[in-house]
Amino acid sequence: MIKHFFLFFFLCLLFPNENIEKKIFNYSFKNINPKISKYSFTVLKSDNKFTNFQLNWLPSENLIISTNYINDNTSKNSSLSENNFYYGINFTLLLKENMYSGFGINTIKFDNTYNTLKWVEYFFDKKFNFKKSINFNFGLSYLYRENNSFFKTNVYLNKEIYYNFIISFGYEGSISSSHNKIYIGINYFL
């Protein structure tokens, strides 16, 4: 199994499709807060002008189901606007305390350029607590599409600023290329 993992890793470095990888990377956000509340709502804003609206639901103590809607603010005033629509769903399992893994199914529908992009994301994240007030999360994701796949890492910090409100700051980077983004977010827990 580990040999297959490394084989996929090196193939991702050899055969990336830069244009499609950048689109997929821009629409991939990772910010999951396990075991805090049954429902949560998150808004993330990245430096590439994408806004992610995420709804998380914990139907049991070790399963998180999250959905995303992403608003692309990069070309609204342009005649080249794609009128794209993104949606995604993630299933996350808490493996043991502060360690979780899962997969996501994602789709972007375009009008002009690509028609439709679909990909699957597999991820593994580890959460560390500092003085019970700041959480540090580190993760590795493998994003797969028919002829294109790549690995990315994510790091984010979050801190409760007020009862049921958490502010977060994150960074994501693609391992096979120079794509990266920084984002800030607000999480509200019900």
KEPAMI-198109 format. One line per field, with one value per residue (C-alpha): residue number from 1; chain; x, y, z. Coordinates in pm, 1 decimal. Layout:
N
num: c(NUM;...)
chaine: c(A;...)
X: c(X;...)
Y: c(Y;...)
Z: c(Z;...)
END
This chain:
190
num: c(1;2;3;4;5;6;7;8;9;10;11;12;13;14;15;16;17;18;19;20;21;22;23;24;25;26;27;28;29;30;31;32;33;34;35;36;37;38;39;40;41;42;43;44;45;46;47;48;49;50;51;52;53;54;55;56;57;58;59;60;61;62;63;64;65;66;67;68;69;70;71;72;73;74;75;76;77;78;79;80;81;82;83;84;85;86;87;88;89;90;91;92;93;94;95;96;97;98;99;100;101;102;103;104;105;106;107;108;109;110;111;112;113;114;115;116;117;118;119;120;121;122;123;124;125;126;127;128;129;130;131;132;133;134;135;136;137;138;139;140;141;142;143;144;145;146;147;148;149;150;151;152;153;154;155;156;157;158;159;160;161;162;163;164;165;166;167;168;169;170;171;172;173;174;175;176;177;178;179;180;181;182;183;184;185;186;187;188;189;190)
chaine: c(A;A;A;A;A;A;A;A;A;A;A;A;A;A;A;A;A;A;A;A;A;A;A;A;A;A;A;A;A;A;A;A;A;A;A;A;A;A;A;A;A;A;A;A;A;A;A;A;A;A;A;A;A;A;A;A;A;A;A;A;A;A;A;A;A;A;A;A;A;A;A;A;A;A;A;A;A;A;A;A;A;A;A;A;A;A;A;A;A;A;A;A;A;A;A;A;A;A;A;A;A;A;A;A;A;A;A;A;A;A;A;A;A;A;A;A;A;A;A;A;A;A;A;A;A;A;A;A;A;A;A;A;A;A;A;A;A;A;A;A;A;A;A;A;A;A;A;A;A;A;A;A;A;A;A;A;A;A;A;A;A;A;A;A;A;A;A;A;A;A;A;A;A;A;A;A;A;A;A;A;A;A;A;A;A;A;A;A;A;A)
X: c(0.0;277.9;460.7;147.5;116.3;472.3;426.0;116.5;307.9;592.4;355.9;175.2;504.1;579.2;245.6;61.8;-176.9;-100.6;-421.2;-663.8;-458.5;-480.6;-862.1;-901.2;-658.4;-845.5;-1170.8;-1022.7;-1044.6;-971.8;-1108.8;-1288.6;-1336.4;-1429.0;-1612.1;-1705.5;-2074.2;-2347.6;-2378.4;-2140.1;-2126.7;-1798.5;-1707.9;-1354.1;-1204.0;-880.9;-621.8;-731.2;-1071.6;-1268.7;-1523.3;-1609.9;-1936.2;-1922.8;-2187.0;-2073.7;-2295.6;-2189.3;-2448.1;-2234.4;-1925.6;-1683.6;-1842.6;-1849.7;-2044.6;-1970.4;-2093.5;-1936.8;-2048.4;-1773.6;-1828.2;-1570.3;-1528.4;-1238.7;-1421.0;-1768.4;-1710.3;-1548.2;-1709.8;-1511.0;-1699.0;-1757.3;-2075.9;-1937.2;-2112.9;-1915.4;-2044.9;-1875.0;-1944.8;-1690.6;-1715.8;-1469.4;-1407.2;-1244.6;-984.8;-876.1;-858.7;-728.9;-666.6;-911.8;-931.7;-1187.8;-1275.8;-1465.4;-1648.3;-1628.9;-1777.4;-1743.8;-1979.4;-1853.9;-2025.2;-1729.5;-1387.7;-1400.2;-1773.5;-1752.2;-1463.1;-1507.0;-1249.0;-1215.1;-1007.9;-866.1;-725.7;-562.9;-543.1;-391.8;-495.3;-270.6;-390.0;-181.6;-285.4;-644.7;-713.2;-536.2;-569.4;-306.3;-408.2;-180.7;-306.7;-211.4;-457.3;-447.8;-672.8;-754.7;-915.7;-909.6;-581.8;-458.8;-376.9;-165.3;-88.2;-140.4;-69.7;-273.2;-192.7;-437.2;-475.1;-801.6;-894.5;-1223.9;-1275.2;-1624.5;-1877.2;-1946.0;-1730.4;-1390.0;-1152.5;-914.5;-610.9;-487.3;-233.8;-253.0;15.3;38.9;339.2;387.1;363.5;384.2;11.0;-64.1;-322.8;-380.4;-724.5;-898.1;-1229.7;-1504.2;-1671.3;-2003.0;-2115.9;-2477.5)
Y: c(0.0;245.4;159.2;247.1;575.3;679.6;568.0;792.5;1075.3;1067.0;1027.5;1341.6;1528.9;1407.2;1459.1;1763.6;1960.4;2310.8;2480.0;2224.4;2182.3;2557.3;2555.4;2252.6;2398.5;2731.5;2551.0;2323.1;2452.6;2252.3;2372.1;2109.4;2137.9;1798.0;1733.0;2090.8;2114.4;1924.1;2196.9;2467.8;2730.8;2863.3;3148.9;3151.8;3427.7;3358.0;3581.7;3457.7;3631.3;3308.5;3293.9;2950.8;2891.8;2561.7;2381.3;2097.5;1838.0;1578.6;1297.2;1089.7;1143.4;1019.6;1131.5;1480.3;1558.0;1894.9;2073.0;2368.7;2646.8;2868.3;3211.6;3316.7;3695.2;3712.8;3784.1;3917.3;4247.2;4082.9;3977.4;3653.2;3548.0;3173.5;3181.6;2876.4;2682.3;2476.9;2223.4;1963.1;1720.2;1575.3;1276.0;1279.6;1006.3;1076.1;796.3;872.7;1184.6;1478.8;1267.2;1235.5;1120.9;1128.7;1196.4;1457.8;1465.4;1799.3;1941.2;2272.1;2350.5;2604.8;2768.1;2815.8;2670.9;2320.2;2237.7;2034.4;1940.4;1662.6;1537.0;1334.5;1445.3;1206.9;1369.1;1304.1;1573.5;1596.9;1854.6;1983.8;2192.7;2468.0;2571.4;2462.1;2789.5;2766.6;2473.4;2399.5;2167.9;2004.6;1797.4;1621.2;1577.1;1380.3;1524.6;1294.5;1361.1;1142.0;1265.4;1484.5;1436.1;1612.3;1638.7;1946.7;2037.3;2256.0;2427.5;2635.3;2786.9;2860.9;3024.2;3084.9;3461.6;3467.7;3209.3;2983.8;3200.1;3083.7;3276.3;3081.1;3151.6;2899.6;2825.3;2564.9;2472.7;2229.2;1998.8;1953.2;2320.1;2671.0;2710.7;2837.7;3043.4;3206.8;3241.4;3372.9;3254.4;3281.5;2967.9;2976.7;2672.4;2599.0)
Z: c(0.0;89.3;-234.8;-433.1;-242.7;-333.3;-694.9;-723.8;-558.0;-812.6;-1109.0;-989.9;-1003.9;-1356.5;-1533.0;-1398.2;-1620.8;-1495.7;-1617.8;-1475.3;-1157.2;-1087.7;-1129.7;-901.5;-645.7;-633.9;-552.8;-285.0;71.3;383.3;717.4;924.8;1301.5;1447.0;1773.9;1856.5;1773.0;1592.2;1325.5;1213.2;942.6;801.4;567.5;426.1;210.1;21.5;-137.5;-482.8;-426.0;-376.7;-94.3;46.5;236.1;424.9;630.0;862.1;1027.9;1285.2;1271.9;1513.6;1727.7;1461.6;1131.1;977.7;660.7;503.8;192.6;13.9;-211.7;-354.1;-502.2;-763.0;-739.6;-987.3;-1314.0;-1232.7;-1414.1;-1714.2;-2040.3;-2004.4;-1692.1;-1684.9;-1474.2;-1296.1;-1024.2;-772.3;-526.5;-313.1;-32.0;213.6;445.1;734.5;990.7;1324.6;1347.1;1700.6;1908.6;1701.0;1388.0;1101.6;741.1;463.4;104.2;-92.2;-424.7;-607.8;-929.8;-1114.0;-1401.8;-1654.9;-1950.6;-2183.5;-2110.9;-1963.3;-1955.8;-1629.5;-1401.1;-1146.0;-899.2;-581.1;-284.4;-23.1;288.8;623.0;893.6;1240.6;1499.5;1779.5;2076.8;2234.7;2585.4;2509.6;2329.2;1991.2;1751.1;1488.8;1202.3;947.0;655.0;335.9;47.3;-275.4;-548.0;-838.2;-1175.0;-1489.5;-1640.8;-1360.7;-994.3;-738.1;-366.9;-154.5;204.8;432.2;759.2;955.7;1299.9;1474.4;1801.8;1975.8;1992.8;2139.6;2255.0;1946.8;1714.2;1594.9;1372.1;1148.0;935.3;680.2;409.3;131.8;-117.6;-407.1;-384.3;-760.7;-861.8;-722.3;-652.6;-304.0;-122.6;212.2;366.2;674.3;806.3;1063.6;1203.4;1386.8;1587.7;1678.9)
END
